[in-house]
Amino acid sequence: MKKFALYFILGLFSVSIFSSCSSSEEDSPVNITIPTDVECCNAEETFLAYTFLNNSYVKEIPSLRDTIGGKYAVSVYSTNGKLHLGYNDLFFSVTKISNQGYVRNFTVTDITPIMTMTAMGMKHSTPAITVSKVYDEKFPAVQRAWVSYVMSTSDKGYWELSYKISTNGLSTVHAPSQITVDALAQGQTWLKSFKYNDTTYYLTLVNPKDYQTGINTIEAYISRQGTDKEVPYALSEDKFTIEIYPTMPDMGNHSSPDNKALTLQDDGSYKGQLNLTMTGTWDIHLHIKDADGNTVAGGEGLSDLYWTVSI
């Protein structure tokens, strides 16, 4: 967006704010504050952060709100404000309570999801990135991490999430807050595990709801469960290749051409190419190989290790 257009839009917001003092709350325009404060974002960053956090894609998770030293308000967002089995993005923002400005610099660490198994009297964590990063360099007021839940909330157990957040010399630890993790639609499977050298690994498929017919970029993470199961499962340091063989079980297990194996990227993710030639349910069969090309899990063709997605 051109800068003159951006400032014109922001000007319209300001005009509408000042001209709405006598209107009802229901009809009042949205208020975007652009403070002249070195801790807060400039006009362009504010507009982009506000636009992202107030679109139809993400919504706040109220139970994860917090404050830092009485000066800053913390908000945590996810897709539709909900969490589900498998991969979930988490977005963090900090605003200054005195002027509602978006804070430019902050850090989120120690992101810790914990499942308490009520019947079994035990606890465990799940694959997660425990330190956030700036989501988009154009608006540093939004940071992102992710959690991949291995099971949904039920009468067998409940999830809690905690984190530490710091800015401008102040910090707070958000105490574990109970959250709801929904099951996926029947037949969907976006998270799988396998054993390798007596260690459990988890295969997290990223945002399969975004798939369309035709060529898609397929992205995944491989996390490794440590000896302490209450510690979030970090990305594996092993280097693998994930070969894929997509089939349609309702259509005689026909496959598709032009698929490419997922390979390790610099950011720790695995990316490849997935061709979904028609709408419906697809099983993405997996063949995991180590750095030397040896089979680790799954296998060629219709392996017993697969994700299931629908488009």
N, C-alpha and C positions, 0 to 999 in steps of 0.2 A: 504494500500500500504506500502511495506517495505520502511524504510527510505533510504537505499542505492539506491533503485530503484527511489525514488522520487528525490534525489539529482542528480542522473544520468540524469534524464529527464530535470531537471533544468539546468544542465550543457550543455546539448544539445541545450537548448534555448539560453544560453549565447554564445556558439560557433556560432550558426547560426546568432545571432545578430551582432557579431563582423565581421563575414565573409560576411555580406551583404551590406557593405557600398556603393559599386558601382552598386548594383542592382537597378532596377526600383522600385518605390513605390508599384506598383501592385504586384510585386513578392517578396517583402520584408517579412521576417518572422515576427511573432508577437513579440513585445518587452515586456517582463516581467521584471520589476525592483524589485530587492530584496535589499533594502537599509539596512545598519547597523545603524538603527535609533530606539531608544527605543519607539518612538511613533508608529512605523510601525510594521507590522507583520513579523514573521520569514519566512524562506523559505517554510516550509510546509504549513503554514497558507496562504501565498501569493499564492502558487500554487493552493490550493483548492478553495480559493475565486475567483481567476482569472478563473479557470475552470468552476465554477458555473455560474459566471456572463457573460461568453462568450460562453455558450452552445446554443443550438437551442431552449431552453425552455423559457428563459427570454430575454427581450430586454429593452433598456433604453427608458424612456418617456422624450423626450428633453425639454418639457415645464416645467418640475419640477426640472431642474438643478439649482444649486446655488453655491455660494462660502461662506466660513467662514473667515472673517477677512483678505481676500486676501492671506491666507496661505493654505487653504484646498478647494478642489473641491467636491461637493456633487452630487451624481447620484441616481436616483430613477428608479426602474425596475418593470415590471409586465410581466405576461405571454404574449409573442409575442409583448410586448411593447404597448398593448392595454388594454382597460377597457370595461367591459360589465355589463349589468343588473345582479344583484345578486352578489355573492361572488367574490372578487378579492384579491389576494396576492399582497402586495407592499414590495419590497426589497430595502433597503438603503445601500449605501456604501460611504465612505469618503476616498479620496486620498490626499496625501501631494503634493501640486503643485510643490515644489522644486525638488522632486525626483520621483514623481508618485507612491510612496509606499502606500499600503493600510494601513489605520489607524486602530489600534486595538480597541481603546476605544472611543465610542461616544454615545450620547443619542438623540433619536428623540421623541419629545413630541408634544402635541397640534395638532395632525393630524386632520384636520377639512375639511370635504367635505360639500359644500353648493350648493344647487340648487336654482337658481333664476327663479321664475315662471314669465316670462315676461308679459303674458296676465293678470295675476291675481294680479301682484304687491306685491308678497309675497316671502319669502324664507323659506327653510326647509333643514334639514340635513338628515342623513341616518344612519343605523347601522354601527359602526366602532370601531376598537381598536385604541385608540388615542396615545398610547405609544408603541414604538417598543421593541422587544426583540431579542436577538441573535438567528439567524436562526439555526445554527449548532455550537456546542461548539468546533468542530475541526477547524473552521475558523470564529473567532469572528468579522472579518471585514465585515460581512453581517448581517444586522438586518432586521426583518420582522414585518409587521403589516398587517391588512386587512381592506377593506371597502366593504360593501354590498350595492350596489346602488338600490334604490327602483324604479327608473324610468330611462329611457334612455334619451340622448340628443335629442331634437326635436325643432320645431319652437315654442313649448310651454314653453321651458325653457332650461337653460344651467347650467353645473356644473363647479365649481371651487374647487381647493384643496390648502390648506396652511398647513404649519408645522413649528415647531421650531427644530433646530438641534444644538448640542453643542459638543465641544471636546477641551480638553486641555486648559480650561479657556476662550475659545472664543465661541460665539454663533451667530446665525442669525435666523431671522424669514423669511421664504419664503412667500412672499406676495401671496394672492390668484391668482392662475394661471388657466386659462380656460382649461378644458380637455374635451375629447369626450368620452361619455359612449354609447356603441353600444347596440342595442336591441339583444335579443337572437334569434336563429333560430325559425321560426314559430312553435308553439306548445310546446316549451320548457318553463317550469316554475320552477325556482329554489329558489324563494323567496315568502313566503306567510305571511299573518298577521292574527291576531285574537284579539278579545277584551276580557278582563278579568278584573273585578272590575273597569270598566270605564277607563281602560288603554289599549293602543294599544301595542301589542307585535309583533315582526317580527321573523319569522323562516327562517334562512339562511342555505341552503344546501351547503356543501363545496365540490367544485371540482367534480361534477358528470361526467365530461368528462373522469375522470380516471376509471370509472366503466368498468368491463368486465363481460362476462358471468360467472355464478357461484357465489360463496360467496364473498361479498365485505364488507369491513368495511364502514359503513355509518356514517358520521360526520355532525353535525349541530350546530348552535348557536341560542340562544334565546335572543333577545335584547328588551329593553323596551324604548319606546318613553317617554321623559320627558315633563314637562309642557312648557319648552322653546324648540320649534321645531327646532331652529337653532343650538342647541347643539347636537353633535353626540350622537346617541342612544347607551347607554352602555349596557353591558351584564346584563341580569336580575339577581337579587339576589334571586328570587323565585326558588324553586326547583320543577322541573317538571319531568314527564316521557313521552316519545314520543313513543307510540305504532304504528307500521307500518303494512300496509296491501297492498303489491304491486300487481297490476293487469295489464293485457295487454288489453287495450280497443279495439284493432283491432283483438283480438283473443277470443272474448266472455267473456272478463274480467276474464280469468283464473288467478289464483294466483300462489304462489310458497311456498314450505316448508322451514323450518329452518330459518325463520326470527326472529330477536331478537330486543326488544324495545331499544330505545336510552335512556341512563341514563347519569346523570351529572358526569363529570370527574373533577379531581383536577384543570385542567387548564381552566375550565369554559365552555368547549365544551360538547356536548352530543354525545355519540358514541353507536352504536349498530351493528347489522349484517343484511345485505340485500342480498337476494338470487335472482339473475336475471338468469333464466334458459335458456333464448334464446335471440338473438338479436331482436331489434325492440323498440317500444315506450312503456314505462311503466308509469303508474300513481301510485305514492306512497301515498296511503291514510293514513291520520294521525289521531290519537286519543290522545289528550293531556290531561294528568291527573295531578292533584296537588299532594303534598306530602302525602295527606291522601287517594289518589286513586279516588278522585272525578273528573268527567269529566269537563274539562275547555273549550275545543274546539274540533271540529271534532266529531268523534264517531267510533264505531266498523264497520268493513267491508267497504262498499263503501261510505265513508264519503265525505262531500262536501269540505273538506280541504285536499288538496293534492299537491305534487310536480309532475311535469312531466319531465321525462328524456328519452334519447334515447341512445342505445348502438349499 
